[in-house]
Amino acid sequence: MTGTKIIRGVQEAHHFQLLIKQILEAGLRYEPGREIVYRDLVRYDYLKLKERIGRLANVLSGLGVGPGDTVAVLDWDSHRYLEAYFAVPMMGAIMHTVNVRLSPAQLLYTMRHAEDKVVLVNSEFIPLIERISGELTSVRQFVLLTDEKTRPECTIEFAGEYEELLAEGRPDYDFEEFDENSIATVFYTTGTTGEPKGVYFSHRQLVLHTLAITASVGAYQSQGRFRSDDVYMPLTPMFHVHAWGLPYMATMLGVKQVYPGKYEPAMLLKLLLTEGVTLSHCVPTILHMLVSSPVVKSVDLSKWKVIIGGAALPEGLADATLKLGIDLYSGYGMSETCPVLTITYLTKEMLQSDLSSQVKYRIKTGIPVPFVDLRIVDEMGSEVAHDGKSVGEIVVRAPWLTQGYLKDDDMSRQLWRDGWLHTGDMANIDREGYVEIVDRLKDMIKTGGEWVSSLEIESALSQHEAVSEVAVIGLPSEKWGERPCAVAVLKPGFTGKVDGDALRAFLKKFVDEGVLNTWSVPDRIVFVDAIPKTSVGKMDKKKLRTDMAASANSVK
Ligand code: AMP
């Protein structure tokens, strides 16, 4: 638009840059005494956090890290990771959060592609790094991260062990001001076929994302608020989209933070109870693991708020979780979007209704958070009706979306079309603006010319008393194009009899109520011991499709 008056201050005026260091400064100002906890091993306050961040920056600088260099981290969720979340970008360098669950070949690909210069590696991942270290040509130095006193025997030459290096490093580091558009973080997504794709985010983007989620999850009066007196423990790995950005939000608020290391149910429950954790976030798989643990029934989790995202929250799991007194709700986003786009918001009226009526809103992904312009469009790019039924693809604009895939112009052009980031997620939106994800475009099933949502069938089957976990995929059919196939895991303690026919009979109720169509009922239902998971803990439908197509004649 022309004609607007642009601010032109006096030459002496300071042009303030939005930088990650300001997030840390805010937390320190409000709650310098709050604790950062790592398992049952480490505990210190925000003042110490700042000091250790300064030491880490000095150590990295001594190892040759300068502005624009990439520092890779391979660790479970830890206080060390939190320190890197700040020290690395605050130096003007780029933090590569390495997905430690990738195959060695993919790991090598991502570390070479990101041009990692210094690598901080937990002793557990040394065997992985040893396999590829000869080909990590950009790497100059490795730093050992370990909880053990003894040093591992290995072929990697370390510049030193993290704690020893920090002890030698000076605590004061002059974090200079620089352009807020400088890249702060990079990581890789493996959602689709082909090599992993790098996404990257600037200081400005991370600061704005932090402010927006603080408003969305913290300020609006609704369910499950995340406030400064909460105790935070992430259950989404810190290598995956900055643990949804919540460590940045927690630090800005000066919240007590608990880092659980590798996710082990016993340690998670112990920390939850002994540290008084009140807010976490995770994919449904982790929630499922915790909720199905027998210990859960004997402990009080009624002060725990959990945000679910990364995959649809099946109604059965939501029900079981809410019955335990856990304040559960959803968020939606993706690696490419920093990640948060929408979060559940229950109005005062909804909050007054009983839990069973609230479930359907808690499993929806809510409304777009401030500054997200989200539309649902048909194949022609026109917005679909806001009627809670019409389905289209989610396209978005927001201040914190990756501006492309790292060094991949072709894929970047597929992601960004006509100025909109295309998510590949199919959804509907109702009159109040609540978004419901219907499916990934590639997971939707086209049977007899009709589109069927795998998530709807999963959600229905998850409510059967015998079903612990279920995935629905489309398999090729000569007659119908594709047919839905359900792959289910039974609850361990379930003693009754259940087979495919029983589950199909159960789905009839949903067909009668108009929730499902008759053609949505899977004619193939397979029982398995476990559903394969992706590197970030989601159900691996790509693998399931291959496995199931290969065993086309197994039990119906
Ligand atoms: P990732 O990039 O691995 O974080 O995966 C992002 C994808 O996860 C999205 O594009 C969605 O398909 C899916 N996803 C994320 N949050 C939700 C949600 N609340 N409900 C359904 N699917 C989700």
Residues whose N, C-alpha, C, O or C-beta is under 5 A from the ligand:
A	BS01	AMP	T189 I308 G309 G310 A311 A312 L313 S330 G331 Y332 G333 M334 S335 E336 T365 T423 D425 I437 R440
